[in-house]
Amino acid sequence: MGSETMFARIAWQKSSYSGGGDENSCVEVRGFCDGIAIRESDAPDVVITTNRSGLRALTKIIRSGAVDQPS
C-alpha cells in the first residue's frame, strides 16, 4: 500500500511554529492506525512513520539542543 493510499483520509496538521498560509515550509503530522506520519510541507511525497514513543524521543532530543538547528 502506497503512502498516499494509507494517509488519504486523514488531514495533515501543521506545526504551530509555522507561519500562516500555504507557502510556508513546515513540518506536518497525522495519526493513523497505530502510528504517526511526518512530512515536510515542501516535500509532501516524502513521508516517514513512527509511533508515539519514537516521536516523543525525537522531540525531546530536538528540544534539548542536541540536534544542530539550521541558521
N, CA, C and O atoms as a GROMACS GRO file, in nm:
protein
  284
    1MET      N    1   0.085  -0.118   0.000
    1MET     CA    2   0.000   0.000   0.000
    1MET      C    3   0.089   0.123   0.000
    1MET      O    4   0.176   0.136   0.086
    2GLY      N    5   0.068   0.214  -0.095
    2GLY     CA    6   0.147   0.337  -0.104
    2GLY      C    7   0.113   0.432   0.008
    2GLY      O    8   0.006   0.424   0.068
    3SER      N    9   0.206   0.522   0.037
    3SER     CA   10   0.183   0.615   0.148
    3SER      C   11   0.062   0.705   0.123
    3SER      O   12  -0.011   0.738   0.217
    4GLU      N   13   0.039   0.744  -0.004
    4GLU     CA   14  -0.076   0.830  -0.031
    4GLU      C   15  -0.206   0.757  -0.006
    4GLU      O   16  -0.302   0.817   0.044
    5THR      N   17  -0.212   0.629  -0.038
    5THR     CA   18  -0.331   0.550  -0.012
    5THR      C   19  -0.352   0.534   0.139
    5THR      O   20  -0.464   0.547   0.189
    6MET      N   21  -0.245   0.506   0.210
    6MET     CA   22  -0.253   0.484   0.355
    6MET      C   23  -0.301   0.609   0.428
    6MET      O   24  -0.374   0.598   0.527
    7PHE      N   25  -0.263   0.727   0.380
    7PHE     CA   26  -0.290   0.850   0.452
    7PHE      C   27  -0.399   0.935   0.387
    7PHE      O   28  -0.422   1.047   0.432
    8ALA      N   29  -0.466   0.886   0.285
    8ALA     CA   30  -0.558   0.968   0.205
    8ALA      C   31  -0.674   1.027   0.285
    8ALA      O   32  -0.720   1.137   0.252
    9ARG      N   33  -0.722   0.960   0.386
    9ARG     CA   34  -0.842   1.006   0.455
    9ARG      C   35  -0.816   1.087   0.582
    9ARG      O   36  -0.912   1.132   0.646
   10ILE      N   37  -0.693   1.106   0.618
   10ILE     CA   38  -0.662   1.176   0.742
   10ILE      C   39  -0.592   1.308   0.710
   10ILE      O   40  -0.496   1.310   0.633
   11ALA      N   41  -0.641   1.418   0.767
   11ALA     CA   42  -0.585   1.550   0.738
   11ALA      C   43  -0.449   1.569   0.805
   11ALA      O   44  -0.428   1.524   0.918
   12TRP      N   45  -0.358   1.634   0.735
   12TRP     CA   46  -0.228   1.669   0.792
   12TRP      C   47  -0.246   1.789   0.884
   12TRP      O   48  -0.328   1.877   0.856
   13GLN      N   49  -0.170   1.794   0.992
   13GLN     CA   50  -0.172   1.907   1.084
   13GLN      C   51  -0.037   1.977   1.076
   13GLN      O   52   0.067   1.913   1.086
   14LYS      N   53  -0.040   2.110   1.059
   14LYS     CA   54   0.084   2.187   1.053
   14LYS      C   55   0.136   2.216   1.193
   14LYS      O   56   0.060   2.224   1.290
   15SER      N   57   0.265   2.230   1.201
   15SER     CA   58   0.328   2.270   1.325
   15SER      C   59   0.277   2.407   1.368
   15SER      O   60   0.254   2.494   1.284
   16SER      N   61   0.259   2.426   1.497
   16SER     CA   62   0.215   2.556   1.548
   16SER      C   63   0.324   2.662   1.531
   16SER      O   64   0.296   2.781   1.545
   17TYR      N   65   0.447   2.621   1.502
   17TYR     CA   66   0.558   2.715   1.483
   17TYR      C   67   0.568   2.764   1.339
   17TYR      O   68   0.647   2.854   1.311
   18SER      N   69   0.490   2.707   1.247
   18SER     CA   70   0.494   2.754   1.109
   18SER      C   71   0.411   2.879   1.096
   18SER      O   72   0.319   2.903   1.175
   19GLY      N   73   0.441   2.960   0.996
   19GLY     CA   74   0.364   3.081   0.972
   19GLY      C   75   0.231   3.046   0.906
   19GLY      O   76   0.208   2.930   0.872
   20GLY      N   77   0.147   3.143   0.889
   20GLY     CA   78   0.019   3.121   0.824
   20GLY      C   79   0.034   3.109   0.674
   20GLY      O   80   0.137   3.147   0.618
   21GLY      N   81  -0.066   3.056   0.608
   21GLY     CA   82  -0.065   3.045   0.463
   21GLY      C   83  -0.008   2.914   0.415
   21GLY      O   84   0.051   2.838   0.492
   22ASP      N   85  -0.026   2.888   0.286
   22ASP     CA   86   0.019   2.762   0.228
   22ASP      C   87   0.163   2.765   0.178
   22ASP      O   88   0.218   2.660   0.146
   23GLU      N   89   0.224   2.882   0.170
   23GLU     CA   90   0.356   2.893   0.110
   23GLU      C   91   0.470   2.873   0.210
   23GLU      O   92   0.586   2.871   0.169
   24ASN      N   93   0.443   2.859   0.336
   24ASN     CA   94   0.547   2.842   0.437
   24ASN      C   95   0.584   2.695   0.451
   24ASN      O   96   0.498   2.608   0.458
   25SER      N   97   0.714   2.669   0.455
   25SER     CA   98   0.761   2.533   0.479
   25SER      C   99   0.744   2.500   0.626
   25SER      O  100   0.774   2.582   0.712
   26CYS      N  101   0.696   2.382   0.653
   26CYS     CA  102   0.680   2.342   0.792
   26CYS      C  103   0.670   2.191   0.801
   26CYS      O  104   0.658   2.122   0.700
   27VAL      N  105   0.677   2.142   0.921
   27VAL     CA  106   0.658   2.000   0.948
   27VAL      C  107   0.509   1.976   0.966
   27VAL      O  108   0.440   2.054   1.032
   28GLU      N  109   0.460   1.868   0.906
   28GLU     CA  110   0.320   1.830   0.921
   28GLU      C  111   0.313   1.688   0.975
   28GLU      O  112   0.397   1.605   0.941
   29VAL      N  113   0.215   1.661   1.058
   29VAL     CA  114   0.197   1.528   1.116
   29VAL      C  115   0.053   1.483   1.101
   29VAL      O  116  -0.039   1.564   1.086
   30ARG      N  117   0.034   1.353   1.105
   30ARG     CA  118  -0.101   1.296   1.110
   30ARG      C  119  -0.091   1.158   1.171
   30ARG      O  120   0.006   1.084   1.152
   31GLY      N  121  -0.193   1.125   1.246
   31GLY     CA  122  -0.201   0.993   1.306
   31GLY      C  123  -0.268   0.895   1.212
   31GLY      O  124  -0.349   0.935   1.128
   32PHE      N  125  -0.235   0.768   1.227
   32PHE     CA  126  -0.300   0.662   1.151
   32PHE      C  127  -0.292   0.536   1.235
   32PHE      O  128  -0.198   0.518   1.312
   33CYS      N  129  -0.388   0.450   1.220
   33CYS     CA  130  -0.394   0.320   1.291
   33CYS      C  131  -0.316   0.324   1.422
   33CYS      O  132  -0.366   0.374   1.523
   34ASP      N  133  -0.194   0.272   1.421
   34ASP     CA  134  -0.114   0.267   1.543
   34ASP      C  135   0.016   0.344   1.529
   34ASP      O  136   0.115   0.313   1.595
   35GLY      N  137   0.017   0.447   1.442
   35GLY     CA  138   0.140   0.521   1.420
   35GLY      C  139   0.118   0.667   1.392
   35GLY      O  140   0.006   0.718   1.399
   36ILE      N  141   0.228   0.734   1.360
   36ILE     CA  142   0.228   0.876   1.329
   36ILE      C  143   0.310   0.895   1.203
   36ILE      O  144   0.420   0.840   1.191
   37ALA      N  145   0.258   0.973   1.109
   37ALA     CA  146   0.329   1.006   0.986
   37ALA      C  147   0.378   1.150   0.996
   37ALA      O  148   0.309   1.236   1.049
   38ILE      N  149   0.499   1.174   0.943
   38ILE     CA  150   0.560   1.306   0.948
   38ILE      C  151   0.612   1.339   0.808
   38ILE      O  152   0.669   1.254   0.740
   39ARG      N  153   0.591   1.464   0.766
   39ARG     CA  154   0.646   1.508   0.638
   39ARG      C  155   0.678   1.656   0.645
   39ARG      O  156   0.631   1.726   0.735
   40GLU      N  157   0.758   1.704   0.551
   40GLU     CA  158   0.786   1.845   0.538
   40GLU      C  159   0.696   1.898   0.427
   40GLU      O  160   0.686   1.835   0.322
   41SER      N  161   0.633   2.010   0.448
   41SER     CA  162   0.532   2.059   0.354
   41SER      C  163   0.588   2.086   0.215
   41SER      O  164   0.514   2.077   0.117
   42ASP      N  165   0.717   2.120   0.205
   42ASP     CA  166   0.772   2.145   0.072
   42ASP      C  167   0.820   2.018   0.002
   42ASP      O  168   0.869   2.024  -0.111
   43ALA      N  169   0.808   1.902   0.068
   43ALA     CA  170   0.839   1.772   0.008
   43ALA      C  171   0.732   1.671   0.051
   43ALA      O  172   0.764   1.574   0.119
   44PRO      N  173   0.605   1.694   0.013
   44PRO     CA  174   0.494   1.615   0.066
   44PRO      C  175   0.494   1.467   0.027
   44PRO      O  176   0.423   1.387   0.088
   45ASP      N  177   0.572   1.429  -0.074
   45ASP     CA  178   0.577   1.289  -0.113
   45ASP      C  179   0.672   1.206  -0.027
   45ASP      O  180   0.670   1.083  -0.033
   46VAL      N  181   0.754   1.272   0.054
   46VAL     CA  182   0.847   1.203   0.142
   46VAL      C  183   0.784   1.197   0.281
   46VAL      O  184   0.771   1.299   0.348
   47VAL      N  185   0.745   1.078   0.322
   47VAL     CA  186   0.675   1.060   0.450
   47VAL      C  187   0.752   0.958   0.532
   47VAL      O  188   0.787   0.851   0.483
   48ILE      N  189   0.778   0.991   0.658
   48ILE     CA  190   0.836   0.894   0.750
   48ILE      C  191   0.730   0.859   0.854
   48ILE      O  192   0.643   0.940   0.884
   49THR      N  193   0.738   0.740   0.906
   49THR     CA  194   0.641   0.697   1.006
   49THR      C  195   0.713   0.653   1.132
   49THR      O  196   0.828   0.608   1.128
   50THR      N  197   0.644   0.667   1.242
   50THR     CA  198   0.696   0.627   1.372
   50THR      C  199   0.577   0.598   1.462
   50THR      O  200   0.462   0.600   1.418
   51ASN      N  201   0.605   0.572   1.588
   51ASN     CA  202   0.498   0.556   1.686
   51ASN      C  203   0.509   0.669   1.788
   51ASN      O  204   0.599   0.753   1.779
   52ARG      N  205   0.419   0.672   1.885
   52ARG     CA  206   0.418   0.782   1.982
   52ARG      C  207   0.550   0.793   2.059
   52ARG      O  208   0.600   0.904   2.079
   53SER      N  209   0.605   0.682   2.102
   53SER     CA  210   0.729   0.689   2.179
   53SER      C  211   0.845   0.737   2.093
   53SER      O  212   0.933   0.807   2.142
   54GLY      N  213   0.847   0.700   1.966
   54GLY     CA  214   0.951   0.748   1.875
   54GLY      C  215   0.943   0.898   1.853
   54GLY      O  216   1.045   0.966   1.853
   55LEU      N  217   0.822   0.950   1.834
   55LEU     CA  218   0.803   1.094   1.816
   55LEU      C  219   0.837   1.168   1.944
   55LEU      O  220   0.898   1.276   1.939
   56ARG      N  221   0.800   1.114   2.057
   56ARG     CA  222   0.832   1.175   2.187
   56ARG      C  223   0.984   1.184   2.205
   56ARG      O  224   1.035   1.286   2.250
   57ALA      N  225   1.056   1.077   2.169
   57ALA     CA  226   1.202   1.076   2.180
   57ALA      C  227   1.264   1.180   2.086
   57ALA      O  228   1.358   1.250   2.124
   58LEU      N  229   1.214   1.189   1.964
   58LEU     CA  230   1.265   1.287   1.868
   58LEU      C  231   1.246   1.429   1.918
   58LEU      O  232   1.340   1.509   1.915
   59THR      N  233   1.127   1.462   1.964
   59THR     CA  234   1.102   1.599   2.012
   59THR      C  235   1.185   1.630   2.137
   59THR      O  236   1.228   1.744   2.156
   60LYS      N  237   1.207   1.531   2.221
   60LYS     CA  238   1.291   1.552   2.340
   60LYS      C  239   1.434   1.585   2.299
   60LYS      O  240   1.496   1.674   2.358
   61ILE      N  241   1.487   1.514   2.200
   61ILE     CA  242   1.623   1.540   2.153
   61ILE      C  243   1.632   1.678   2.090
   61ILE      O  244   1.727   1.752   2.116
   62ILE      N  245   1.534   1.714   2.008
   62ILE     CA  246   1.536   1.846   1.943
   62ILE      C  247   1.527   1.957   2.046
   62ILE      O  248   1.601   2.055   2.038
   63ARG      N  249   1.438   1.943   2.143
   63ARG     CA  250   1.424   2.047   2.247
   63ARG      C  251   1.547   2.060   2.334
   63ARG      O  252   1.575   2.168   2.386
   64SER      N  253   1.623   1.952   2.350
   64SER     CA  254   1.743   1.956   2.434
   64SER      C  255   1.857   2.034   2.368
   64SER      O  256   1.954   2.071   2.434
   65GLY      N  257   1.845   2.056   2.236
   65GLY     CA  258   1.951   2.126   2.165
   65GLY      C  259   2.058   2.032   2.111
   65GLY      O  260   2.158   2.079   2.058
   66ALA      N  261   2.038   1.902   2.123
   66ALA     CA  262   2.138   1.805   2.078
   66ALA      C  263   2.144   1.794   1.925
   66ALA      O  264   2.239   1.737   1.871
   67VAL      N  265   2.045   1.848   1.856
   67VAL     CA  266   2.042   1.845   1.711
   67VAL      C  267   2.075   1.986   1.660
   67VAL      O  268   2.018   2.084   1.706
   68ASP      N  269   2.167   1.994   1.564
   68ASP     CA  270   2.200   2.123   1.507
   68ASP      C  271   2.080   2.185   1.439
   68ASP      O  272   2.011   2.119   1.362
   69GLN      N  273   2.056   2.310   1.466
   69GLN     CA  274   1.946   2.385   1.405
   69GLN      C  275   2.001   2.460   1.285
   69GLN      O  276   2.114   2.510   1.289
   70PRO      N  277   1.923   2.469   1.176
   70PRO     CA  278   1.970   2.548   1.062
   70PRO      C  279   1.982   2.695   1.098
   70PRO      O  280   1.905   2.748   1.178
   71SER      N  281   2.081   2.762   1.039
   71SER     CA  282   2.099   2.904   1.073
   71SER      C  283   2.032   2.994   0.973
   71SER      O  284   2.038   3.116   0.986
   0.00000   0.00000   0.00000
